[in-house]
Amino acid sequence: MLRGINEIRCVCENPPQKCTFAFYVYRDGKDIGHYAYQKQAEISYWAQEPGVYTFKVFIRDTKGNKRSQLSPPYLFESSREICCNIEPP
């Protein structure tokens, strides 16, 4: 089984210094997960079901001011496995 085939990465480009980031994960418009505020401006989400995934990204500065933005949608159709049957020598 291949690892990483169902990984969806959400990355904030050019993140400002001294800010923290939180992420909400949505599948087909339904809230399915939250990531608490962290210093890293990216997350990896391991999709388990097909659907259209979006991420809501929150940014918080040192004064507690917050902003959010919704990512573009990403269509995840299915995980793929590559199997091979090989006879022992």
N, CA, C and O atoms as a GROMACS GRO file, in nm:
protein
  356
    1MET      N    1   0.085  -0.118   0.000
    1MET     CA    2   0.000   0.000   0.000
    1MET      C    3   0.089   0.124   0.000
    1MET      O    4   0.188   0.130   0.073
    2LEU      N    5   0.055   0.218  -0.079
    2LEU     CA    6   0.132   0.341  -0.086
    2LEU      C    7   0.088   0.438   0.022
    2LEU      O    8  -0.031   0.453   0.047
    3ARG      N    9   0.183   0.503   0.086
    3ARG     CA   10   0.151   0.606   0.186
    3ARG      C   11   0.151   0.740   0.117
    3ARG      O   12   0.227   0.764   0.023
    4GLY      N   13   0.065   0.829   0.165
    4GLY     CA   14   0.063   0.965   0.113
    4GLY      C   15  -0.030   0.986  -0.005
    4GLY      O   16  -0.049   1.100  -0.048
    5ILE      N   17  -0.089   0.879  -0.057
    5ILE     CA   18  -0.173   0.894  -0.176
    5ILE      C   19  -0.300   0.973  -0.145
    5ILE      O   20  -0.356   1.036  -0.235
    6ASN      N   21  -0.347   0.971  -0.021
    6ASN     CA   22  -0.469   1.043   0.015
    6ASN      C   23  -0.440   1.165   0.103
    6ASN      O   24  -0.528   1.215   0.173
    7GLU      N   25  -0.316   1.212   0.099
    7GLU     CA   26  -0.278   1.330   0.175
    7GLU      C   27  -0.322   1.456   0.101
    7GLU      O   28  -0.295   1.472  -0.018
    8ILE      N   29  -0.390   1.544   0.173
    8ILE     CA   30  -0.425   1.676   0.120
    8ILE      C   31  -0.353   1.778   0.206
    8ILE      O   32  -0.375   1.784   0.327
    9ARG      N   33  -0.269   1.858   0.145
    9ARG     CA   34  -0.194   1.959   0.220
    9ARG      C   35  -0.258   2.096   0.198
    9ARG      O   36  -0.291   2.134   0.086
   10CYS      N   37  -0.273   2.168   0.307
   10CYS     CA   38  -0.319   2.306   0.302
   10CYS      C   39  -0.204   2.393   0.350
   10CYS      O   40  -0.159   2.380   0.464
   11VAL      N   41  -0.156   2.480   0.264
   11VAL     CA   42  -0.036   2.560   0.292
   11VAL      C   43  -0.068   2.708   0.274
   11VAL      O   44  -0.123   2.748   0.171
   12CYS      N   45  -0.035   2.788   0.373
   12CYS     CA   46  -0.047   2.934   0.362
   12CYS      C   47   0.081   2.987   0.299
   12CYS      O   48   0.190   2.969   0.354
   13GLU      N   49   0.068   3.052   0.186
   13GLU     CA   50   0.185   3.107   0.119
   13GLU      C   51   0.225   3.238   0.184
   13GLU      O   52   0.140   3.319   0.221
   14ASN      N   53   0.355   3.261   0.196
   14ASN     CA   54   0.411   3.383   0.252
   14ASN      C   55   0.350   3.419   0.388
   14ASN      O   56   0.298   3.529   0.406
   15PRO      N   57   0.355   3.327   0.484
   15PRO     CA   58   0.293   3.356   0.614
   15PRO      C   59   0.369   3.465   0.689
   15PRO      O   60   0.492   3.467   0.687
   16PRO      N   61   0.298   3.556   0.754
   16PRO     CA   62   0.363   3.660   0.831
   16PRO      C   63   0.430   3.602   0.956
   16PRO      O   64   0.387   3.499   1.008
   17GLN      N   65   0.532   3.668   1.002
   17GLN     CA   66   0.602   3.626   1.123
   17GLN      C   67   0.516   3.652   1.246
   17GLN      O   68   0.428   3.739   1.245
   18LYS      N   69   0.541   3.577   1.350
   18LYS     CA   70   0.478   3.594   1.481
   18LYS      C   71   0.325   3.582   1.477
   18LYS      O   72   0.256   3.643   1.559
   19CYS      N   73   0.272   3.506   1.384
   19CYS     CA   74   0.128   3.477   1.380
   19CYS      C   75   0.109   3.328   1.402
   19CYS      O   76   0.201   3.248   1.385
   20THR      N   77  -0.012   3.290   1.441
   20THR     CA   78  -0.047   3.149   1.455
   20THR      C   79  -0.163   3.118   1.362
   20THR      O   80  -0.236   3.208   1.319
   21PHE      N   81  -0.179   2.991   1.332
   21PHE     CA   82  -0.275   2.947   1.232
   21PHE      C   83  -0.360   2.832   1.286
   21PHE      O   84  -0.310   2.743   1.354
   22ALA      N   85  -0.488   2.836   1.253
   22ALA     CA   86  -0.579   2.726   1.285
   22ALA      C   87  -0.650   2.687   1.155
   22ALA      O   88  -0.660   2.767   1.062
   23PHE      N   89  -0.698   2.564   1.150
   23PHE     CA   90  -0.758   2.514   1.027
   23PHE      C   91  -0.886   2.436   1.060
   23PHE      O   92  -0.890   2.359   1.156
   24TYR      N   93  -0.989   2.458   0.979
   24TYR     CA   94  -1.110   2.375   0.983
   24TYR      C   95  -1.114   2.299   0.852
   24TYR      O   96  -1.081   2.354   0.746
   25VAL      N   97  -1.154   2.174   0.857
   25VAL     CA   98  -1.163   2.089   0.738
   25VAL      C   99  -1.311   2.063   0.709
   25VAL      O  100  -1.388   2.030   0.798
   26TYR      N  101  -1.348   2.078   0.582
   26TYR     CA  102  -1.485   2.053   0.538
   26TYR      C  103  -1.484   1.952   0.424
   26TYR      O  104  -1.399   1.958   0.335
   27ARG      N  105  -1.578   1.859   0.428
   27ARG     CA  106  -1.601   1.766   0.316
   27ARG      C  107  -1.744   1.782   0.272
   27ARG      O  108  -1.837   1.765   0.351
   28ASP      N  109  -1.762   1.816   0.147
   28ASP     CA  110  -1.896   1.838   0.090
   28ASP      C  111  -1.975   1.938   0.174
   28ASP      O  112  -2.096   1.923   0.193
   29GLY      N  113  -1.905   2.041   0.224
   29GLY     CA  114  -1.969   2.147   0.299
   29GLY      C  115  -1.993   2.118   0.447
   29GLY      O  116  -2.041   2.205   0.520
   30LYS      N  117  -1.960   1.998   0.492
   30LYS     CA  118  -1.980   1.962   0.633
   30LYS      C  119  -1.848   1.973   0.709
   30LYS      O  120  -1.744   1.930   0.661
   31ASP      N  121  -1.854   2.032   0.828
   31ASP     CA  122  -1.738   2.048   0.915
   31ASP      C  123  -1.698   1.910   0.968
   31ASP      O  124  -1.777   1.845   1.037
   32ILE      N  125  -1.576   1.864   0.935
   32ILE     CA  126  -1.534   1.730   0.977
   32ILE      C  127  -1.408   1.729   1.064
   32ILE      O  128  -1.366   1.623   1.110
   33GLY      N  129  -1.347   1.846   1.088
   33GLY     CA  130  -1.228   1.844   1.172
   33GLY      C  131  -1.171   1.982   1.197
   33GLY      O  132  -1.189   2.074   1.117
   34HIS      N  133  -1.102   1.994   1.310
   34HIS     CA  134  -1.039   2.120   1.350
   34HIS      C  135  -0.895   2.096   1.389
   34HIS      O  136  -0.862   1.993   1.449
   35TYR      N  137  -0.810   2.190   1.357
   35TYR     CA  138  -0.671   2.192   1.403
   35TYR      C  139  -0.654   2.320   1.484
   35TYR      O  140  -0.681   2.429   1.434
   36ALA      N  141  -0.608   2.307   1.608
   36ALA     CA  142  -0.592   2.422   1.697
   36ALA      C  143  -0.483   2.516   1.645
   36ALA      O  144  -0.404   2.480   1.558
   37TYR      N  145  -0.481   2.637   1.700
   37TYR     CA  146  -0.378   2.735   1.661
   37TYR      C  147  -0.239   2.678   1.684
   37TYR      O  148  -0.211   2.616   1.786
   38GLN      N  149  -0.153   2.701   1.584
   38GLN     CA  150  -0.016   2.651   1.586
   38GLN      C  151   0.072   2.748   1.510
   38GLN      O  152   0.023   2.835   1.437
   39LYS      N  153   0.203   2.734   1.527
   39LYS     CA  154   0.297   2.823   1.456
   39LYS      C  155   0.313   2.785   1.310
   39LYS      O  156   0.342   2.872   1.227
   40GLN      N  157   0.295   2.657   1.277
   40GLN     CA  158   0.312   2.611   1.140
   40GLN      C  159   0.196   2.663   1.054
   40GLN      O  160   0.080   2.660   1.094
   41ALA      N  161   0.230   2.711   0.936
   41ALA     CA  162   0.132   2.768   0.844
   41ALA      C  163   0.082   2.665   0.744
   41ALA      O  164   0.043   2.700   0.633
   42GLU      N  165   0.084   2.538   0.783
   42GLU     CA  166   0.036   2.432   0.695
   42GLU      C  167  -0.006   2.310   0.776
   42GLU      O  168   0.038   2.290   0.889
   43ILE      N  169  -0.093   2.230   0.715
   43ILE     CA  170  -0.132   2.103   0.774
   43ILE      C  171  -0.140   1.998   0.663
   43ILE      O  172  -0.148   2.031   0.545
   44SER      N  173  -0.136   1.873   0.704
   44SER     CA  174  -0.164   1.761   0.614
   44SER      C  175  -0.287   1.692   0.668
   44SER      O  176  -0.294   1.658   0.786
   45TYR      N  177  -0.384   1.670   0.581
   45TYR     CA  178  -0.506   1.598   0.619
   45TYR      C  179  -0.511   1.470   0.538
   45TYR      O  180  -0.488   1.472   0.417
   46TRP      N  181  -0.542   1.360   0.604
   46TRP     CA  182  -0.547   1.230   0.537
   46TRP      C  183  -0.693   1.196   0.508
   46TRP      O  184  -0.766   1.152   0.596
   47ALA      N  185  -0.734   1.217   0.384
   47ALA     CA  186  -0.872   1.194   0.343
   47ALA      C  187  -0.906   1.046   0.351
   47ALA      O  188  -0.830   0.961   0.304
   48GLN      N  189  -1.021   1.016   0.411
   48GLN     CA  190  -1.067   0.879   0.424
   48GLN      C  191  -1.184   0.847   0.332
   48GLN      O  192  -1.212   0.731   0.302
   49GLU      N  193  -1.253   0.952   0.287
   49GLU     CA  194  -1.371   0.933   0.203
   49GLU      C  195  -1.365   1.027   0.084
   49GLU      O  196  -1.308   1.136   0.093
   50PRO      N  197  -1.422   0.986  -0.029
   50PRO     CA  198  -1.429   1.075  -0.144
   50PRO      C  199  -1.517   1.196  -0.114
   50PRO      O  200  -1.607   1.189  -0.031
   51GLY      N  201  -1.491   1.304  -0.182
   51GLY     CA  202  -1.572   1.424  -0.166
   51GLY      C  203  -1.495   1.548  -0.207
   51GLY      O  204  -1.380   1.540  -0.249
   52VAL      N  205  -1.561   1.661  -0.193
   52VAL     CA  206  -1.498   1.790  -0.220
   52VAL      C  207  -1.453   1.848  -0.087
   52VAL      O  208  -1.535   1.874   0.002
   53TYR      N  209  -1.324   1.868  -0.074
   53TYR     CA  210  -1.264   1.916   0.050
   53TYR      C  211  -1.229   2.064   0.038
   53TYR      O  212  -1.178   2.108  -0.065
   54THR      N  213  -1.257   2.139   0.143
   54THR     CA  214  -1.212   2.276   0.155
   54THR      C  215  -1.158   2.295   0.296
   54THR      O  216  -1.191   2.220   0.388
   55PHE      N  217  -1.076   2.397   0.311
   55PHE     CA  218  -1.017   2.430   0.440
   55PHE      C  219  -1.045   2.576   0.472
   55PHE      O  220  -1.031   2.662   0.385
   56LYS      N  221  -1.083   2.602   0.594
   56LYS     CA  222  -1.094   2.740   0.640
   56LYS      C  223  -0.972   2.766   0.725
   56LYS      O  224  -0.948   2.698   0.825
   57VAL      N  225  -0.894   2.865   0.684
   57VAL     CA  226  -0.768   2.897   0.752
   57VAL      C  227  -0.789   3.023   0.834
   57VAL      O  228  -0.839   3.124   0.785
   58PHE      N  229  -0.750   3.015   0.960
   58PHE     CA  230  -0.758   3.129   1.052
   58PHE      C  231  -0.616   3.174   1.083
   58PHE      O  232  -0.527   3.092   1.104
   59ILE      N  233  -0.596   3.305   1.086
   59ILE     CA  234  -0.467   3.361   1.124
   59ILE      C  235  -0.490   3.455   1.241
   59ILE      O  236  -0.586   3.532   1.243
   60ARG      N  237  -0.401   3.447   1.340
   60ARG     CA  238  -0.414   3.530   1.461
   60ARG      C  239  -0.279   3.596   1.488
   60ARG      O  240  -0.175   3.529   1.490
   61ASP      N  241  -0.281   3.727   1.508
   61ASP     CA  242  -0.156   3.797   1.539
   61ASP      C  243  -0.133   3.801   1.690
   61ASP      O  244  -0.212   3.747   1.767
   62THR      N  245  -0.024   3.863   1.731
   62THR     CA  246   0.014   3.866   1.872
   62THR      C  247  -0.082   3.948   1.958
   62THR      O  248  -0.082   3.935   2.080
   63LYS      N  249  -0.163   4.033   1.895
   63LYS     CA  250  -0.261   4.114   1.969
   63LYS      C  251  -0.396   4.043   1.980
   63LYS      O  252  -0.489   4.095   2.042
   64GLY      N  253  -0.407   3.926   1.919
   64GLY     CA  254  -0.532   3.851   1.924
   64GLY      C  255  -0.627   3.879   1.810
   64GLY      O  256  -0.736   3.823   1.805
   65ASN      N  257  -0.588   3.966   1.717
   65ASN     CA  258  -0.671   3.995   1.600
   65ASN      C  259  -0.674   3.873   1.509
   65ASN      O  260  -0.572   3.807   1.490
   66LYS      N  261  -0.791   3.842   1.452
   66LYS     CA  262  -0.807   3.722   1.369
   66LYS      C  263  -0.866   3.757   1.234
   66LYS      O  264  -0.941   3.854   1.219
   67ARG      N  265  -0.830   3.676   1.136
   67ARG     CA  266  -0.889   3.680   1.002
   67ARG      C  267  -0.902   3.535   0.956
   67ARG      O  268  -0.835   3.447   1.008
   68SER      N  269  -0.989   3.513   0.860
   68SER     CA  270  -1.002   3.378   0.805
   68SER      C  271  -1.025   3.385   0.655
   68SER      O  272  -1.068   3.487   0.600
   69GLN      N  273  -0.995   3.273   0.590
   69GLN     CA  274  -1.016   3.263   0.446
   69GLN      C  275  -1.043   3.117   0.411
   69GLN      O  276  -0.986   3.026   0.471
   70LEU      N  277  -1.132   3.096   0.315
   70LEU     CA  278  -1.166   2.961   0.270
   70LEU      C  279  -1.077   2.925   0.150
   70LEU      O  280  -1.057   3.006   0.059
   71SER      N  281  -1.025   2.803   0.151
   71SER     CA  282  -0.941   2.757   0.040
   71SER      C  283  -1.026   2.725  -0.082
   71SER      O  284  -1.148   2.711  -0.072
   72PRO      N  285  -0.962   2.713  -0.198
   72PRO     CA  286  -1.034   2.660  -0.314
   72PRO      C  287  -1.073   2.514  -0.288
   72PRO      O  288  -1.006   2.446  -0.211
   73PRO      N  289  -1.179   2.466  -0.351
   73PRO     CA  290  -1.220   2.326  -0.330
   73PRO      C  291  -1.121   2.228  -0.396
   73PRO      O  292  -1.059   2.259  -0.497
   74TYR      N  293  -1.110   2.111  -0.334
   74TYR     CA  294  -1.025   2.005  -0.387
   74TYR      C  295  -1.107   1.876  -0.393
   74TYR      O  296  -1.162   1.832  -0.292
   75LEU      N  297  -1.117   1.816  -0.512
   75LEU     CA  298  -1.193   1.693  -0.530
   75LEU      C  299  -1.104   1.573  -0.502
   75LEU      O  300  -1.005   1.550  -0.573
   76PHE      N  301  -1.139   1.496  -0.399
   76PHE     CA  302  -1.070   1.372  -0.368
   76PHE      C  303  -1.165   1.260  -0.405
   76PHE      O  304  -1.274   1.249  -0.350
   77GLU      N  305  -1.123   1.176  -0.500
   77GLU     CA  306  -1.212   1.071  -0.550
   77GLU      C  307  -1.197   0.939  -0.478
   77GLU      O  308  -1.297   0.878  -0.439
   78SER      N  309  -1.076   0.893  -0.460
   78SER     CA  310  -1.056   0.766  -0.387
   78SER      C  311  -0.908   0.741  -0.366
   78SER      O  312  -0.822   0.793  -0.439
   79SER      N  313  -0.880   0.661  -0.266
   79SER     CA  314  -0.742   0.616  -0.246
   79SER      C  315  -0.713   0.510  -0.349
   79SER      O  316  -0.803   0.442  -0.400
   80ARG      N  317  -0.588   0.497  -0.379
   80ARG     CA  318  -0.549   0.396  -0.475
   80ARG      C  319  -0.441   0.308  -0.413
   80ARG      O  320  -0.352   0.356  -0.344
   81GLU      N  321  -0.452   0.181  -0.439
   81GLU     CA  322  -0.349   0.088  -0.396
   81GLU      C  323  -0.289   0.022  -0.518
   81GLU      O  324  -0.358  -0.004  -0.617
   82ILE      N  325  -0.162  -0.005  -0.511
   82ILE     CA  326  -0.095  -0.080  -0.616
   82ILE      C  327  -0.052  -0.211  -0.553
   82ILE      O  328   0.030  -0.214  -0.461
   83CYS      N  329  -0.109  -0.318  -0.603
   83CYS     CA  330  -0.077  -0.451  -0.549
   83CYS      C  331  -0.012  -0.534  -0.658
   83CYS      O  332  -0.044  -0.520  -0.776
   84CYS      N  333   0.078  -0.619  -0.617
   84CYS     CA  334   0.134  -0.712  -0.713
   84CYS      C  335   0.151  -0.847  -0.644
   84CYS      O  336   0.188  -0.855  -0.527
   85ASN      N  337   0.122  -0.948  -0.717
   85ASN     CA  338   0.139  -1.085  -0.666
   85ASN      C  339   0.270  -1.138  -0.720
   85ASN      O  340   0.291  -1.146  -0.841
   86ILE      N  341   0.356  -1.175  -0.631
   86ILE     CA  342   0.486  -1.227  -0.672
   86ILE      C  343   0.509  -1.360  -0.601
   86ILE      O  344   0.485  -1.374  -0.482
   87GLU      N  345   0.555  -1.454  -0.678
   87GLU     CA  346   0.583  -1.586  -0.624
   87GLU      C  347   0.718  -1.585  -0.554
   87GLU      O  348   0.811  -1.519  -0.600
   88PRO      N  349   0.729  -1.657  -0.443
   88PRO     CA  350   0.860  -1.666  -0.378
   88PRO      C  351   0.960  -1.738  -0.468
   88PRO      O  352   0.921  -1.819  -0.552
   89PRO      N  353   1.088  -1.709  -0.451
   89PRO     CA  354   1.191  -1.775  -0.538
   89PRO      C  355   1.201  -1.925  -0.509
   89PRO      O  356   1.280  -1.995  -0.572
   0.00000   0.00000   0.00000
